[in-house]
Every structure is written in structure tokens, then in C-alpha cells.
Amino acid sequence: MRATLPLMAGVIPFGIIFGAMSVAGGIPAGIAGAMSAFVFAGSAQLIAAGLLSSGAGIVVVITTTFFVNLRHNLYAATLAPHVGNLPQRWLLALAFWLTDETYLVVIRRYAQHDRSPYKHWFHLGSALTMYGSWQVSTWLGIWAGGSIPNPAGWGLDFALPATFIGMLVPLIRGRSMLVCVTVAGALSLALNTLPNQFGMVIAVCAGALAGSLTQRLDITAPNRQRETAAS
């Protein structure tokens, strides 16, 4: 919990924005609260709320949020070696509560070379801290949404990108990660005007592809050099 608290500076304003924007966009308070309780996916929730408020079709909403949340597959792949031996009830709970912030905190703990058999409790502590703060901030936004005109205009939503940038920079290690971040960031800015957040979907896919190709080239190049030298 202590390790997660510093990230609340970005999470709480974002939750308030989601709650306020949902109510201002005509989404009933109970539905907005239920989305935070049962979906618990900050960026996807905000995108879904914006699409629903603008009258987008359900297929567009589902497709967009699906691509936005594909990053969780990558999180799960790196966490699997550390939690694969846990009972299914633990895996279900930790999977539901997995967020970007919790991943950042717990992957560092799992990577520490000690023999503690209870690192999943550290994981749970971070997850519950995130979940609780998201519920509270959502309902604060719902409560304030009726009295705040144009909640998006307050600019509080900048807190989340700022938090993610701070989370991401220390993790950029190696050429493939740098290429991935550069391509995704450049395309997300260049395609920002596309409707229904499809620019971000394209940026995510292109960044992941560019990083994967760069990583493959980095692996195959030394092998080719050795083969050439041997011949």
C-alpha cells in the first residue's frame, strides 16, 4: 500500500474526471459507479463513457476498449512466472485488480532476488489500494458532476498522462523499448484527430509491432555476424 500511495496523485483526479464526465454526458450515476466497481479499467472507462455519451455504437465501444486493454496481456505474460503457482482464486482476484500502476509496483517487488513466499500479498495490497481509491474518486466525481460545468475543461485529466510518463521513463531499457515508445507516442499525437480514439488503437499496434521487429533484429544480427565470421 505504501509503495502505491505516491501514484494516487494521478489516479484520484482521473477518477474524479471519469465520474463527473459520465454524469455530465448523461450516464446514470449508478451505471457509472457500477462500471468502476465491475469493470475497473480507468482509461477504458473514460473512453467508453465518451463514446457512449457521443452516441457511438456498441461495436465501436467494445472494439476500442478491447484494443486499449490489450496491454494487459503483456502484463500478464511477465507476471505469469511469478504467480503461476498460486491457486485459481488468487489468480482470478489479481487478474481482475490488475492495473498499470499496480503492475509497475509489483513487478519490481517480484524482480527482487529474495526467497519470500508472500510476494502475492504485496501484490494484493497494491491492488486493493488502487481499487479503493478508484471507487472513492469515481463517486466524488459523480457527486460533483452535477455542479461542475464542463468537467473536462478543468484539465485534471492531464494528471493521468503525467503519471504514466513518470511510470514509463524508468522502464525504457534497450533499443526495442525505445523504438516502441517513440513510434507509439509519435503516432498517438499525429493521429489524435481520428474519431472514436482509433488513433490510439493504431498507435498501440504500430508501437508494439515496431518494438517486436527491433527486438527480433537485435537478436538475429549477432547470430548472422557469427555465421559470417565462421564462414
C-alpha positions in Angstrom: 0.0 0.0 0.0 2.8 2.4 0.9 4.5 1.7 -2.4 1.3 2.5 -4.3 0.3 5.7 -2.5 2.6 8.0 -4.5 0.7 7.1 -7.7 -2.6 8.3 -6.2 -1.7 11.8 -7.3 -2.5 10.8 -10.8 -5.3 8.3 -10.1 -7.6 10.3 -7.9 -8.0 13.3 -10.3 -8.6 10.9 -13.1 -11.3 9.0 -11.2 -13.0 12.3 -10.4 -12.9 13.3 -14.1 -14.4 10.0 -15.1 -17.3 10.3 -12.6 -18.0 13.9 -13.5 -17.8 13.4 -17.2 -20.1 10.3 -17.0 -22.8 12.2 -15.2 -22.4 15.3 -17.4 -22.7 13.0 -20.5 -26.0 11.6 -19.4 -24.8 8.3 -18.0 -26.8 7.5 -14.8 -24.8 7.7 -11.6 -25.5 4.0 -10.8 -24.2 2.9 -14.1 -21.0 5.0 -13.8 -20.4 3.6 -10.3 -21.1 0.1 -11.4 -18.6 0.5 -14.2 -15.9 1.4 -11.7 -16.9 -1.5 -9.4 -17.1 -4.2 -12.0 -15.0 -3.1 -15.0 -12.3 -1.3 -13.1 -10.3 -0.1 -16.1 -9.6 3.7 -15.9 -8.6 4.7 -19.4 -11.0 2.2 -21.0 -13.8 3.5 -18.8 -13.2 7.1 -19.7 -13.0 6.2 -23.4 -16.2 4.1 -23.2 -18.0 6.9 -21.3 -17.0 9.4 -24.0 -18.1 7.1 -26.8 -21.4 6.3 -25.2 -22.1 10.0 -24.5 -21.4 10.8 -28.1 -23.8 8.1 -29.3 -21.2 5.7 -30.7 -22.5 2.2 -31.4 -21.8 -0.7 -29.0 -19.5 -2.4 -31.5 -17.3 0.7 -31.7 -17.2 0.9 -27.9 -16.3 -2.8 -27.4 -13.7 -2.8 -30.2 -12.0 0.4 -29.0 -11.8 -0.6 -25.3 -10.6 -4.1 -26.4 -7.6 -2.7 -28.2 -6.9 -0.2 -25.4 -6.7 -3.0 -22.9 -4.6 -5.4 -24.9 -1.6 -4.2 -22.9 -2.8 -6.3 -20.0 -1.9 -9.4 -22.0 1.7 -8.2 -21.9 1.4 -7.5 -18.1 0.0 -11.0 -17.6 2.8 -12.6 -19.6 5.5 -11.0 -17.4 3.7 -11.7 -14.2 2.9 -15.4 -15.0 6.3 -16.8 -13.9 5.8 -15.2 -10.5 2.2 -16.0 -9.8 1.7 -19.2 -11.9 1.9 -21.4 -8.8 -1.0 -19.6 -7.0 -4.4 -21.2 -6.5 -7.1 -20.2 -9.1 -8.9 -18.0 -6.6 -5.8 -15.9 -6.2 -5.2 -15.7 -10.0 -8.8 -14.6 -10.6 -8.6 -11.8 -8.0 -5.2 -10.5 -9.0 -6.2 -10.6 -12.7 -9.4 -8.5 -12.1 -7.5 -6.0 -10.0 -4.5 -5.6 -12.3 -3.9 -2.0 -13.4 -1.0 -0.1 -14.9 0.0 1.4 -11.5 -0.2 -1.9 -9.6 1.8 -3.7 -12.3 4.6 -1.1 -12.1 4.8 -1.5 -8.3 4.6 -5.3 -8.1 6.8 -6.2 -11.0 9.7 -4.5 -9.1 8.9 -6.5 -6.0 8.7 -9.8 -7.8 12.0 -9.0 -9.5 13.8 -8.6 -6.2 16.0 -11.6 -5.5 14.8 -12.9 -2.2 13.0 -16.0 -1.2 9.9 -14.5 0.3 6.9 -16.8 -0.5 4.4 -14.0 0.2 5.0 -11.5 -2.6 1.5 -12.1 -3.8 0.3 -10.4 -0.6 2.3 -7.3 -1.6 0.5 -7.6 -4.9 -2.9 -7.8 -3.2 -2.1 -4.8 -1.0 -1.3 -2.6 -4.1 -4.4 -3.9 -5.9 -6.8 -3.1 -3.0 -5.3 0.3 -2.6 -5.9 1.1 -6.2 -9.4 -0.4 -6.2 -10.5 1.5 -3.1 -9.1 4.9 -4.3 -10.8 4.4 -7.7 -14.2 3.8 -6.2 -13.9 6.8 -3.9 -12.7 9.1 -6.6 -15.4 8.0 -9.0 -18.2 8.7 -6.6 -16.6 12.1 -5.7 -16.7 12.9 -9.4 -20.3 11.7 -9.7 -21.3 13.8 -6.7 -19.5 16.9 -8.1 -20.6 16.3 -11.7 -23.9 17.9 -11.4 -22.5 21.1 -10.1 -19.3 21.4 -12.3 -20.0 22.7 -15.8 -17.7 21.1 -18.4 -15.6 19.0 -16.0 -13.2 18.0 -18.8 -12.3 21.7 -19.2 -10.6 21.7 -15.7 -7.7 19.8 -17.2 -7.4 17.4 -14.3 -7.2 14.6 -16.8 -3.7 15.6 -17.5 -2.7 14.0 -14.2 -3.0 10.6 -15.7 -0.7 11.0 -18.7 1.8 12.8 -16.5 1.7 9.8 -14.1 2.1 7.3 -17.0 5.0 9.2 -18.4 6.7 9.1 -15.0 6.0 5.4 -14.8 7.2 4.7 -18.3 10.5 6.5 -18.4 12.4 4.3 -15.9 11.2 1.2 -17.8 12.7 2.3 -21.1 15.7 -0.1 -21.4 17.1 -1.2 -24.7 16.7 -0.1 -28.3 13.5 -2.1 -28.8 11.7 -0.4 -25.9 12.8 3.0 -27.1 11.6 2.3 -30.7 8.3 1.1 -29.3 7.7 4.2 -27.2 8.8 6.6 -29.9 6.6 5.1 -32.6 3.6 4.8 -30.4 4.0 8.3 -29.0 4.5 9.9 -32.4 1.5 8.2 -33.9 -0.8 8.9 -31.0 0.0 12.6 -31.5 -0.2 12.5 -35.3 -3.5 10.6 -35.3 -5.1 12.3 -32.3 -7.9 13.8 -34.5 -9.2 10.4 -35.7 -12.7 9.7 -34.4 -13.5 7.3 -31.5 -9.9 7.1 -30.3 -8.9 4.9 -33.3 -5.6 6.9 -33.5 -4.6 5.5 -30.1 -5.5 2.0 -31.3 -3.3 2.3 -34.4 -0.5 3.8 -32.2 -0.6 0.9 -29.8 -0.5 -1.7 -32.5 2.2 0.1 -34.5 4.4 0.7 -31.4 4.2 -2.9 -30.3 5.0 -4.1 -33.9 7.9 -1.8 -34.2 9.3 -2.8 -30.9 8.9 -6.5 -31.6 10.6 -6.2 -35.0 13.5 -4.2 -33.5 13.9 -6.8 -30.8 14.0 -9.6 -33.4 16.6 -7.7 -35.4 18.7 -7.2 -32.3 18.6 -10.9 -31.7 19.3 -12.1 -35.2 22.0 -9.6 -36.1 24.7 -11.0 -33.8 23.9 -14.6 -35.0 24.4 -13.5 -38.6 27.6 -11.8 -37.7 28.9 -15.0 -36.0 27.8 -17.1 -39.0 29.6 -14.7 -41.4 32.7 -14.7 -39.3 32.7 -18.5 -39.1 32.3 -18.9 -42.9 
